[in-house]
Amino acid sequence: MRIYALLVGMWALIILGGGLAVMVLGPLDLGPENAGLNPIVKAIAAVLMVVLWVVVLVRMMKYILRR
């Protein structure tokens, strides 16, 4: 039963992360004068979000599988 909680949590984070990427990072625009900076900012934000998601998943996995 615990593995199902982990799978549901993983899917929830995937859906939440995809929603944040589409709703926040997609329309992010720093203006025409910073056109070269836009993809760099988006890439850094996406990588930071992935790192955060991995940390959350590891902690969630440790909590669920430790019980």
C-alpha positions as CSV (number, residue, x, y, z in Angstrom):
1,M,0.0,0.0,0.0
2,R,2.9,2.4,0.7
3,I,4.2,2.1,-2.8
4,Y,0.9,3.4,-4.1
5,A,1.2,6.5,-1.9
6,L,4.7,7.1,-3.4
7,L,3.4,6.6,-6.9
8,V,0.5,9.0,-6.3
9,G,2.9,11.6,-4.8
10,M,5.2,11.3,-7.8
11,W,2.4,11.8,-10.3
12,A,1.1,14.7,-8.3
13,L,4.6,16.4,-8.5
14,I,4.8,15.6,-12.2
15,I,1.4,17.3,-12.9
16,L,2.2,20.2,-10.6
17,G,5.6,20.7,-12.2
18,G,4.2,20.6,-15.7
19,G,1.5,23.1,-14.7
20,L,4.0,25.5,-13.2
21,A,6.3,25.2,-16.3
22,V,3.4,25.9,-18.7
23,M,1.6,28.6,-16.6
24,V,4.7,30.4,-15.2
25,L,7.8,29.7,-17.2
26,G,6.1,29.5,-20.6
27,P,4.8,33.1,-20.8
28,L,7.8,34.5,-18.9
29,D,9.2,37.4,-20.9
30,L,11.9,39.8,-19.9
31,G,11.3,42.2,-22.8
32,P,12.7,42.6,-26.2
33,E,16.0,44.1,-24.9
34,N,16.7,40.9,-23.0
35,A,15.7,38.5,-25.8
36,G,18.9,36.5,-25.3
37,L,18.4,36.2,-21.6
38,N,14.9,34.8,-21.8
39,P,15.9,31.2,-22.6
40,I,18.7,31.2,-20.0
41,V,16.4,32.4,-17.2
42,K,13.8,29.7,-18.2
43,A,16.4,27.0,-18.3
44,I,17.8,27.9,-14.9
45,A,14.3,28.0,-13.4
46,A,13.5,24.6,-14.9
47,V,16.7,23.0,-13.6
48,L,16.1,24.5,-10.2
49,M,12.5,23.1,-10.2
50,V,13.8,19.7,-11.2
51,V,16.3,19.7,-8.3
52,L,13.6,20.8,-5.9
53,W,11.3,18.0,-7.2
54,V,14.0,15.4,-6.7
55,V,14.7,16.6,-3.2
56,V,11.0,16.4,-2.4
57,L,10.6,13.0,-3.9
58,V,13.6,11.6,-2.0
59,R,12.3,12.9,1.3
60,M,8.8,11.6,0.5
61,M,10.3,8.2,-0.4
62,K,12.3,8.0,2.8
63,Y,9.3,9.0,4.9
64,I,6.9,6.5,3.2
65,L,9.3,3.6,3.0
66,R,10.7,4.1,6.6
67,R,7.3,3.5,8.2
